[in-house]
């Protein structure tokens, strides 16, 4: 990544400046929060692609609708088991490559 004035050469440099170098506690916290955000977006996007409501998803996954809402808003992080139940309830699967 570069700008017109070439002061920024990479996004890693931006992250290093804002959150600290990789391996620092601040950077680890940023990484954790980023993964939590991505997980919430995967659930939200998949649900919308499946054209089902939060209530329908919750019923299929046998969890509370309010919990689905909190996951999608990023206020809670589901366990891996719950994440997989939600993904499966939408007819999707997780592939590790």
C-alpha positions as semicolon CSV with decimal commas, in nm:
position;residue;x (nm);y (nm);z (nm)
1;X;0,000;0,000;0,000
2;X;0,131;0,342;-0,079
3;X;-0,001;0,695;-0,084
4;X;0,065;0,982;-0,319
5;X;0,331;1,112;-0,084
6;X;0,472;0,761;-0,027
7;X;0,483;0,804;0,352
8;X;0,293;0,479;0,406
9;X;0,457;0,181;0,242
10;X;0,255;-0,105;0,391
11;X;-0,051;-0,172;0,599
12;X;0,167;-0,363;0,844
13;X;0,349;-0,038;0,916
14;X;0,016;0,130;0,989
15;X;-0,080;-0,150;1,229
16;X;0,264;-0,140;1,392
17;X;0,232;0,232;1,451
18;X;-0,124;0,223;1,582
19;X;-0,129;-0,108;1,775
20;X;0,236;-0,195;1,831
21;X;0,463;-0,450;1,673
22;X;0,349;-0,810;1,630
23;X;0,387;-1,001;1,954
24;X;0,313;-0,705;2,182
25;X;0,011;-0,727;2,413
26;X;-0,157;-0,437;2,233
27;X;-0,118;-0,601;1,893
28;X;-0,242;-0,937;2,025
29;X;-0,552;-0,764;2,163
30;X;-0,612;-0,596;1,826
31;X;-0,576;-0,932;1,649
32;X;-0,826;-1,095;1,886
33;X;-1,078;-0,816;1,834
34;X;-1,029;-0,836;1,458
35;X;-1,100;-1,209;1,451
36;X;-1,408;-1,156;1,667
37;X;-1,533;-0,892;1,424
38;X;-1,471;-1,120;1,125
39;X;-1,662;-1,404;1,292
40;X;-1,961;-1,177;1,351
41;X;-1,954;-1,063;0,989
42;X;-1,936;-1,422;0,861
43;X;-2,251;-1,509;1,056
44;X;-2,432;-1,191;0,948
45;X;-2,341;-1,224;0,581
46;X;-2,418;-1,595;0,569
47;X;-2,757;-1,541;0,730
48;X;-2,846;-1,272;0,481
49;X;-2,731;-1,492;0,190
50;X;-2,950;-1,772;0,327
51;X;-3,239;-1,520;0,338
52;X;-3,344;-1,614;0,687
53;X;-3,419;-1,400;0,991
54;X;-3,227;-1,405;1,315
55;X;-3,524;-1,582;1,473
56;X;-3,523;-1,853;1,204
57;X;-3,149;-1,902;1,243
58;X;-3,178;-1,920;1,620
59;X;-3,451;-2,183;1,594
60;X;-3,249;-2,393;1,350
61;X;-2,939;-2,370;1,569
62;X;-3,138;-2,415;1,891
63;X;-3,013;-2,093;2,054
64;X;-3,178;-1,768;2,163
65;X;-3,256;-1,507;1,899
66;X;-3,103;-1,240;2,123
67;X;-2,777;-1,436;2,126
68;X;-2,769;-1,439;1,745
69;X;-2,825;-1,064;1,750
70;X;-2,540;-1,008;1,997
71;X;-2,308;-1,225;1,788
72;X;-2,390;-1,030;1,472
73;X;-2,335;-0,699;1,652
74;X;-2,001;-0,827;1,778
75;X;-2,086;-0,783;2,146
76;X;-2,030;-1,153;2,223
77;X;-1,800;-1,409;2,071
78;X;-1,958;-1,750;2,016
79;X;-1,776;-2,065;2,111
80;X;-1,646;-2,271;1,823
81;X;-1,929;-2,518;1,880
82;X;-2,193;-2,245;1,856
83;X;-2,024;-2,091;1,553
84;X;-2,033;-2,427;1,376
85;X;-2,397;-2,486;1,477
86;X;-2,489;-2,150;1,324
87;X;-2,294;-2,217;1,007
88;X;-2,447;-2,564;0,972
89;X;-2,797;-2,426;1,037
90;X;-2,750;-2,207;0,730
91;X;-2,646;-2,502;0,515
92;X;-2,281;-2,397;0,511
93;X;-1,970;-2,577;0,626
94;X;-1,629;-2,483;0,750
95;X;-1,337;-2,607;0,545
96;X;-0,986;-2,602;0,682
97;X;-0,727;-2,596;0,408
